[in-house]
Amino acid sequence: MPAEFEQGIVYLDMPAPNHSKVRLFTDSGGGTAFVLSTEAATRLGLPPRVTTDERLLTWLGPNVRLTNASQFMARNWPRLEDGERFVIAPGVLASRGWPTSADGVFGETWFAHQTWTWDYIRRQLIWRPKNWRPASDAREFAVSFQSDDQGRRTDNYPLVMMQVDDAEIPMLFDTGAYTVLTPTALHALNDGRPAGRSTSMITHSVFEAWRQRHADWRVIDDAQLGTHSRMILVPEVQLAGFSCGPVWFTERPDENFHDMMSSLMSGQVEGAIGGSAFGRLVITMDYPRSLAWIQTKSPRH
């Protein structure tokens, strides 16, 4: 896929009419299928229509609209089952904490029926064919999705387990975990990187438990623009036995994950693990079969 990895966040440039492009932020841990800014929809000449979808209206407000995107969806890209609709809402990127430099978002539904490899080492997003099989050195790890009593998938948010201090912690697999740092945090880090970047997230209760056990772990107060949330640097985090630390985690209220996010997943989660943890990993997720693998070197394609 024509992907760009910037500060641990993955963007796709989708062809659009008149030889233009639409730059889309990809987010395995949020969104719906497609979300498009009002400005981009206007630029592309996409006519909006009113929706009665209560879930969308609750999520994005009364001004949310729909439009059909099938006219410019690239033919060799993954397809959807709902007519390739885009959701349009004013100010949607800023209000959801997504990068405002993008035109829109490919969310969890877009990934749902395919097998994907996020190669953070080579900075490639690879859409795998149905007959793809992992390399012999790929380590399988558990992933689960919410389903109903008949075993039918009801949402497409991946639950994975990370290990910190020998404890297993359930997390949302979230390639779109994003933060914008305050000047205070940028000064404290002094790493020459921009304020907008990938992050991982952790509930307040786990954050506090880590602080009590590890007074030496670095904490930055007032780290996130807007929320003024803290960040904590965890020296070692493991996924499937592979170390991916040190990892910065942004603090979130317990209810953000225990209530809202966990209601969409196969179990309660304590946060989201994102690009701040994935920089030295290659992660493949087979959504239809609920299987995932990790490697620490880029595979031969």
C-alpha positions as CSV (number, residue, x, y, z in Angstrom):
1,M,0.0,0.0,0.0
2,P,1.2,3.6,-0.6
3,A,1.9,4.2,3.0
4,E,4.0,6.8,4.8
5,F,5.1,6.3,8.4
6,E,5.5,9.6,10.2
7,Q,6.4,9.7,13.8
8,G,5.0,6.2,14.3
9,I,1.7,7.0,12.6
10,V,0.7,5.4,9.3
11,Y,-0.9,7.5,6.5
12,L,-2.2,6.3,3.1
13,D,-2.4,8.4,0.0
14,M,-5.6,7.3,-1.8
15,P,-6.0,8.3,-5.5
16,A,-8.9,10.7,-6.1
17,P,-10.4,12.3,-9.2
18,N,-8.6,14.9,-11.3
19,H,-5.2,13.3,-10.4
20,S,-5.4,14.4,-6.8
21,K,-4.9,12.4,-3.7
22,V,-6.6,12.1,-0.3
23,R,-4.3,11.7,2.6
24,L,-5.8,9.3,5.2
25,F,-4.7,8.6,8.8
26,T,-5.1,4.9,9.5
27,D,-6.4,3.8,12.9
28,S,-6.9,0.1,13.9
29,G,-8.2,1.3,17.3
30,G,-10.8,3.8,16.3
31,G,-13.1,5.4,13.8
32,T,-15.5,3.5,11.6
33,A,-14.8,2.6,8.0
34,F,-14.0,6.0,6.4
35,V,-14.2,9.4,8.0
36,L,-13.6,12.5,5.9
37,S,-13.3,16.1,6.8
38,T,-15.9,18.5,5.5
39,E,-13.1,20.4,3.7
40,A,-11.9,17.3,1.8
41,A,-15.5,16.3,0.8
42,T,-16.1,19.8,-0.6
43,R,-12.8,19.7,-2.5
44,L,-13.7,16.4,-4.0
45,G,-17.2,17.4,-4.9
46,L,-18.8,14.6,-2.8
47,P,-22.5,15.4,-2.1
48,P,-23.5,14.8,1.6
49,R,-26.7,13.2,2.6
50,V,-28.5,13.1,5.9
51,T,-28.2,9.9,8.0
52,T,-30.5,8.4,10.6
53,D,-27.7,6.1,11.9
54,E,-28.0,6.5,15.7
55,R,-24.5,5.2,16.4
56,L,-22.9,7.8,14.1
57,L,-25.1,10.6,15.4
58,T,-24.2,9.8,18.9
59,W,-20.5,9.5,18.1
60,L,-20.1,12.5,15.9
61,G,-23.0,14.8,16.6
62,P,-26.2,16.0,14.7
63,N,-24.3,17.5,11.8
64,V,-22.7,14.2,10.6
65,R,-23.4,13.3,7.0
66,L,-22.7,10.4,4.6
67,T,-21.5,10.3,1.1
68,N,-20.7,7.5,-1.4
69,A,-17.0,7.0,-2.0
70,S,-17.2,4.2,-4.5
71,Q,-16.6,6.6,-7.5
72,F,-13.0,7.2,-6.5
73,M,-12.0,4.2,-4.4
74,A,-9.0,2.6,-6.1
75,R,-10.0,-0.7,-7.7
76,N,-7.0,-2.5,-6.3
77,W,-7.7,-1.5,-2.7
78,P,-9.6,-3.5,-0.1
79,R,-13.4,-3.2,-0.5
80,L,-16.1,-2.8,2.0
81,E,-19.6,-4.3,2.3
82,D,-21.5,-1.0,2.9
83,G,-21.1,0.7,-0.4
84,E,-17.9,2.4,0.4
85,R,-19.5,5.2,2.3
86,F,-17.5,8.1,3.8
87,V,-18.7,9.7,7.0
88,I,-18.5,13.5,6.9
89,A,-18.5,15.7,10.0
90,P,-17.3,19.2,10.7
91,G,-14.2,19.4,12.8
92,V,-14.1,15.6,13.2
93,L,-10.3,15.2,13.1
94,A,-9.6,17.8,15.8
95,S,-12.6,16.7,18.0
96,R,-11.4,13.0,18.0
97,G,-7.8,13.8,18.6
98,W,-6.7,12.7,15.1
99,P,-4.0,14.5,13.1
100,T,-5.5,17.6,11.5
101,S,-3.0,17.4,8.7
102,A,-4.9,14.4,7.2
103,D,-8.0,14.6,5.0
104,G,-9.7,11.8,6.9
105,V,-9.4,8.4,8.5
106,F,-9.4,4.7,7.6
107,G,-10.8,3.1,10.8
108,E,-11.2,-0.3,12.3
109,T,-13.9,-1.5,9.8
110,W,-11.6,-1.0,6.8
111,F,-9.1,-3.5,8.3
112,A,-11.7,-6.0,9.4
113,H,-11.8,-8.5,6.5
114,Q,-8.2,-8.6,5.5
115,T,-4.7,-9.7,6.7
116,W,-2.3,-6.8,7.3
117,T,1.4,-6.4,8.1
118,W,2.6,-3.3,9.7
119,D,6.4,-3.3,9.1
120,Y,7.6,-0.5,11.3
121,I,11.2,-1.4,10.5
122,R,10.9,-0.8,6.8
123,R,8.0,1.5,7.2
124,Q,5.6,-0.5,5.0
125,L,1.9,-1.4,5.3
126,I,1.3,-4.6,3.4
127,W,-2.1,-6.0,2.4
128,R,-1.7,-9.8,2.4
129,P,-3.4,-12.2,0.0
130,K,-5.8,-14.8,1.4
131,N,-3.3,-17.6,1.0
132,W,-0.5,-15.8,2.9
133,R,1.3,-17.7,5.6
134,P,3.7,-16.4,8.2
135,A,7.5,-17.0,8.1
136,S,8.9,-19.7,10.3
137,D,10.5,-17.1,12.6
138,A,7.2,-15.2,13.2
139,R,5.9,-15.7,16.7
140,E,2.1,-16.1,17.0
141,F,0.3,-14.2,19.7
142,A,-3.2,-14.0,20.9
143,V,-5.7,-11.5,19.6
144,S,-9.5,-11.5,20.1
145,F,-12.5,-9.5,18.9
146,Q,-16.0,-9.0,20.3
147,S,-18.6,-11.4,19.1
148,D,-22.2,-12.3,19.9
149,D,-23.7,-15.4,21.4
150,Q,-23.6,-17.1,18.0
151,G,-19.9,-16.3,17.5
152,R,-20.5,-13.6,14.9
153,R,-18.1,-10.6,15.0
154,T,-19.8,-7.5,16.4
155,D,-16.8,-5.1,16.4
156,N,-13.3,-5.1,15.0
157,Y,-11.2,-3.7,17.8
158,P,-8.2,-6.1,18.5
159,L,-7.5,-7.1,22.1
160,V,-3.9,-8.1,22.7
161,M,-1.9,-8.8,25.8
162,M,1.2,-6.9,26.8
163,Q,3.5,-7.8,29.7
164,V,5.0,-5.3,32.2
165,D,6.6,-6.4,35.5
166,D,5.7,-10.1,34.6
167,A,2.0,-9.1,34.6
168,E,-0.3,-9.6,31.6
169,I,-2.2,-6.4,30.8
170,P,-5.1,-6.5,28.2
171,M,-4.8,-3.7,25.6
172,L,-6.3,-2.3,22.5
173,F,-4.0,-2.8,19.5
174,D,-4.1,0.8,18.3
175,T,-2.0,1.9,15.3
176,G,-3.7,5.3,15.5
177,A,-2.8,6.1,19.1
178,Y,-1.8,9.8,18.7
179,T,-0.8,12.7,20.9
180,V,0.2,16.3,20.6
181,L,2.8,17.3,23.2
182,T,2.8,20.5,25.2
183,P,5.8,22.8,25.0
184,T,6.6,21.6,28.5
185,A,6.9,18.0,27.3
186,L,8.8,18.9,24.2
187,H,11.3,20.8,26.3
188,A,11.7,17.9,28.7
189,L,12.2,15.3,26.0
190,N,14.4,17.6,23.8
191,D,14.5,14.9,21.1
192,G,14.1,17.2,18.1
193,R,10.9,15.5,17.0
194,P,7.6,17.4,16.3
195,A,4.8,17.7,18.9
196,G,2.4,15.4,17.0
197,R,3.5,11.8,17.3
198,S,2.4,8.2,18.1
199,T,1.9,7.2,21.7
200,S,0.4,4.4,23.8
201,M,-2.2,4.9,26.5
202,I,-2.8,3.5,30.0
203,T,-5.5,4.0,32.6
204,H,-5.0,6.2,35.6
205,S,-5.1,3.2,38.0
206,V,-2.4,1.3,36.2
207,F,-0.4,4.5,35.8
208,E,-0.5,5.1,39.6
209,A,0.3,1.4,40.3
210,W,3.4,1.7,38.1
211,R,4.5,4.9,39.9
212,Q,4.1,3.3,43.3
213,R,6.2,0.3,42.4
214,H,8.8,2.3,40.4
215,A,9.6,5.7,41.7
216,D,12.5,5.9,39.3
217,W,10.4,5.6,36.2
218,R,10.4,8.9,34.3
219,V,7.1,10.9,34.4
220,I,6.3,14.2,32.6
221,D,3.5,16.2,34.0
222,D,1.2,18.3,31.7
223,A,2.5,16.3,28.7
224,Q,-0.5,16.4,26.3
225,L,-1.9,19.5,24.7
226,G,-5.5,20.0,25.6
227,T,-5.9,17.3,28.2
228,H,-2.8,18.1,30.3
229,S,-2.3,14.4,30.8
230,R,0.9,12.9,32.2
231,M,3.2,10.5,30.4
232,I,5.3,7.7,31.9
233,L,8.2,5.9,30.4
234,V,8.1,2.2,30.9
235,P,11.6,0.7,30.4
236,E,10.5,-2.7,29.2
237,V,7.3,-3.9,27.6
238,Q,6.9,-7.3,26.1
239,L,4.7,-8.5,23.3
240,A,4.7,-12.2,22.6
241,G,8.0,-12.4,24.5
242,F,9.7,-9.7,22.4
243,S,10.9,-6.6,24.2
244,C,9.7,-3.3,22.7
245,G,10.7,-0.9,25.4
246,P,11.2,1.7,26.5
247,V,7.7,2.9,25.7
248,W,6.0,6.2,26.6
249,F,2.4,5.9,27.8
250,T,-0.1,8.7,28.0
251,E,-2.4,8.7,31.0
252,R,-6.2,8.3,30.4
253,P,-9.1,8.3,32.9
254,D,-10.1,4.7,33.8
255,E,-13.6,5.2,32.4
256,N,-12.2,5.9,28.9
257,F,-11.2,2.3,28.6
258,H,-13.1,0.4,31.3
259,D,-16.4,1.7,30.1
260,M,-16.5,3.0,26.6
261,M,-13.7,1.1,24.9
262,S,-14.1,-2.2,26.7
263,S,-17.8,-2.2,25.7
264,L,-16.7,-2.6,22.1
265,M,-14.1,-5.3,22.8
266,S,-13.9,-9.0,23.8
267,G,-12.9,-8.0,27.4
268,Q,-11.9,-5.2,29.6
269,V,-8.8,-3.3,28.5
270,E,-6.4,-1.1,30.5
271,G,-5.3,1.1,27.6
272,A,-4.0,1.1,24.0
273,I,-0.6,0.0,22.7
274,G,0.4,2.0,19.7
275,G,3.3,3.2,17.5
276,S,5.4,4.3,20.5
277,A,5.9,0.6,21.2
278,F,6.1,-0.8,17.6
279,G,9.2,0.9,16.2
280,R,11.4,-2.3,16.1
281,L,8.6,-4.7,15.3
282,V,6.8,-6.3,12.3
283,I,3.2,-7.1,13.2
284,T,0.8,-9.1,11.1
285,M,-2.9,-9.5,12.0
286,D,-5.2,-11.9,10.2
287,Y,-8.6,-10.3,11.1
288,P,-10.9,-13.1,9.7
289,R,-9.1,-15.9,11.6
290,S,-8.3,-13.8,14.7
291,L,-4.6,-14.6,14.5
292,A,-1.5,-12.4,14.8
293,W,2.3,-12.7,14.6
294,I,5.3,-10.6,15.6
295,Q,8.8,-10.6,14.1
296,T,11.8,-8.5,14.9
297,K,13.1,-8.3,11.4
298,S,11.4,-7.5,8.1
299,P,10.2,-10.6,6.2
300,R,10.9,-11.3,2.6
301,H,7.7,-10.3,0.8
